[in-house]
Amino acid sequence: AVQRAARKDYTQETLYEYAVGALGRRMRSVAELKRLMRPRVSHQEEGDKLVEAVIERLKQQKYLNDARYAEAYSNNRRDNEKFGQRRVITDLKARGVHGDVINQAIKTAYGDTDEVALAKRFLQRKRVRPPEDEKATARIFRMLLRAGFSSRSAYRVLNGMKADPEVLSALESEAAEMSEKTESSE
């Protein structure tokens, strides 16, 4: 039989050291850091209080700031990955960043960005060739939607690549139907 090591009991200081190490590896949101720390102290009576105390200490020392995190994350995804703002919003929500903080970061990062030009740079980064048939057109269109671009921007980019206008209008109406379905389910 395999024996498990006894769970380690954390003090505020040892949990703080763990949190600083986690932040040293990469930036994290408050929610992400809490998700990392909670399982480590879940067996302790005062576990939640320890987590909150460490989070507060990190905020006071300016090691942890969701607004700065969201802004850096948005700029990085725009400049390096060439992602559209919808993708960045979704990713930040998944990382537990508050909606108001996300909106401010997106406004700052994407405020003066031309979405069509960014979509073209995304396709260049992915080395996508102009579509030769309907299937390739649909693949590129969906790729752009997954990357966070609006269907209107995807349409404009593909139109510039000389894609079949009939296929584009069918794809755009399909995207509109999909967004209506997701909005009605929320």
N, C-alpha and C positions, 0 to 999 in steps of 0.2 A: 504494500500500500504506500502511496505517495503521501508524505506528510507536508502540510503547508506551514510556512513560517508564521509565527504569531503576528497578528496585526500590530503595526507600530503605532504607539500613542504619540500624537503630535502636541507640542506646546505651541503657543502663539509664535515664538521665535523660530522653531523648526518649520512650521507651516509657512511663515514669512520667507524663509530661505528657499523653500521649495517654489513658492510663487515667483520670487525674483529670478530663480533659475529658469522657470517656464517662460517668463517675460524676456529673459536674455536670449532664448532660442528664437523667439519671434514675437511680434506685437500681438496682443490679444485684447478682446473686449472684456468688459467686466463680467458679462454673462459666461463667456468662454472660460475665464479664469475660475469662476465659481464652479462651473461644471467639472473642471479638472480637480479642484480641491475637495469638493464635497464627498466623493467616494473614499478619500483618504481618512476623513474624520467622521464618517457616518456611524461608526461603532462607538464613538465617544459621546458622552452625555451632552457636553457643551460644544459639540462639533459646529453647529450653525453659528454660534456666537464667535467661535474662533475664526471661521471663514469671514464673517462680517467685519471683525476687528482687523484682520489682515488686509481686506479690501480697502477699508477706510484709511489705514496707514499708507497703503500704496497710492491712494488718491492724494493724500496730503503731501506725499513726497513727489508727486507729479510723475510717478512711474505708470500710472493707470489713468487714462483719460479717453472716454469713448468718442468725444468730438474730434480729438486729434487723430485717434485711430481710424475713424471713418473717413476723415479727410485724406490721410496718407494712403489708406486702402483704395479709395476712389481714384486718386491721382495715379497710383501704381497700376491699377487695372486699365485705366484709360491710356496711359503713356506706354506701358510695356505690353499688355495683352491686347490692347485696342478694342476692349469690350464696350458695348453700349451701356447707357445708364440703367436700363431695365435689369440687365444682368447684375450690375453692381448693387442695385437696390435689393434684389432677391438674395444675393450673397450676404449682404450686411444684415438683413432680417434674420437669416439663418444663423448668423453669428451672435444674435441677441442684442443688436444695437437698436436703440429707441427710434421710432419713426421720425420725430422732430429732428433728431441728430442726423439721421440719414438724409432727410430733405435738405438740410443746410449744407451738408458735405457734397451732395449731388449738385446743388445750385452753384457751389464754389467750383467744383471740378469740371462740370459740364456746361456751365453758364454760357460761355462764348464758343463752344465747340460745334463745328459743323458735323452733324450726324452722318450725312452722306459721305463726306470726305473720310471720316473715321471708319465707316463701314468699308470703304474702298481700301484703306490701309490695313484693315483686319483681313480682308481677302488676299491682299498682297503678302501679308505676314504668313498666311496659311498656304500661299502659293497656289491659289485657286485659278484655274484657267476659265476662260469664257465658256458658257454652256453650249454644248453641241446639239442637245435634244431636250425634250420635255422633262425627262427624268433628271438630267443634270441641272436644269433650271430649278426644279423643285428642291433638289438637294441643297443647292446654294441658297435658295430663298429660306429654307428651314434652318440652315446653318446660321444665317444672319439673324433670324428670330431668336435662336438659342443663345446667340452672342449678345443679346440685349438690344437689338435695333428694332425700330418700329417697322411695320409692314410697308408703310409709305417709303421709308428710306431704302428698304430692301428692293422695292419695286423700282425706285429711281436708279439704284446701282445696277440692277439687272437690265433695265432699259438701256442704260449706257453701254452695257456689254452686248447689245443687239440681240437680246433674248426675244422669243416669240411673244408679241403683245397679248395674244389670246390666252396663252399659258399663264402669263403674269397676272392678268385680270382674274383668272380662275383661282390662282394662289392667293391673291389679295382678298378675294371674297371668302375663301376658306379660312384665312387668318382672322378676318373680321368675325366670322361665325364662332371660331374657337374663343376669341376674346369675350364675346357676348356670353358664351356658356360659362366661362370661368368667373365673369363678373356676377352672373345670376346665381352661381353656386356659393359665392362668398357672403 
